[in-house]
Amino acid sequence: MISRFSISTLLIAASLVSALSACGRRGPLEPPPSAVVTDENGHTQPKPKEDKPFILDKLIQ
């Protein structure tokens, strides 16, 4: 009969292998398409963030 320790070890190993194999696609990381903006000189700059109003902003003002 298989011991409880060997079953738990096998389950932990299987979950670790499945988690590490599903980490994403292979290759270098890519920024999101809207994260950078290229100007007319070819320089890249971070895209300015929009100021979204929050519900509680009226309490601060």
C-alpha positions as CSV (number, residue, x, y, z in Angstrom):
1,M,0.0,0.0,0.0
2,I,1.3,3.5,-0.9
3,S,2.0,5.6,2.2
4,R,0.4,9.0,2.8
5,F,3.7,10.7,2.6
6,S,4.4,9.5,-0.9
7,I,0.9,10.4,-2.1
8,S,1.3,14.0,-0.7
9,T,4.7,14.3,-2.2
10,L,3.4,13.2,-5.6
11,L,0.5,15.6,-5.5
12,I,2.8,18.5,-4.5
13,A,5.2,17.7,-7.3
14,A,2.4,17.4,-9.9
15,S,0.9,20.7,-8.8
16,L,4.3,22.4,-8.9
17,V,5.1,21.1,-12.4
18,S,1.7,22.1,-13.7
19,A,2.0,25.6,-12.2
20,L,5.5,26.2,-13.6
21,S,4.6,24.9,-17.0
22,A,1.7,27.4,-17.4
23,C,3.8,30.5,-16.7
24,G,3.1,32.1,-20.1
25,R,4.7,32.2,-23.5
26,R,8.3,31.8,-24.1
27,G,10.5,34.8,-24.9
28,P,11.2,38.3,-23.6
29,L,8.6,40.4,-21.7
30,E,6.6,42.9,-23.8
31,P,5.0,46.0,-22.5
32,P,1.3,46.5,-23.0
33,P,0.5,48.2,-26.4
34,S,-0.7,51.4,-24.8
35,A,2.1,51.7,-22.2
36,V,4.4,53.8,-24.3
37,V,3.9,56.6,-26.8
38,T,6.4,57.4,-29.6
39,D,6.8,61.1,-30.5
40,E,7.8,62.6,-33.8
41,N,11.6,62.3,-33.0
42,G,11.3,58.6,-32.4
43,H,11.6,58.8,-28.6
44,T,9.4,56.7,-26.5
45,Q,7.8,58.1,-23.4
46,P,5.3,56.6,-20.9
47,K,1.7,57.4,-21.8
48,P,0.2,60.0,-19.4
49,K,-2.5,58.5,-17.1
50,E,-6.0,59.8,-17.3
51,D,-7.4,61.4,-14.1
52,K,-10.4,59.4,-13.3
53,P,-12.7,60.9,-10.7
54,F,-13.4,58.8,-7.6
55,I,-16.6,58.8,-5.6
56,L,-15.1,60.2,-2.5
57,D,-13.2,63.0,-4.2
58,K,-15.9,65.5,-3.3
59,L,-15.2,64.9,0.4
60,I,-11.5,66.0,0.0
61,Q,-12.3,69.2,-2.0
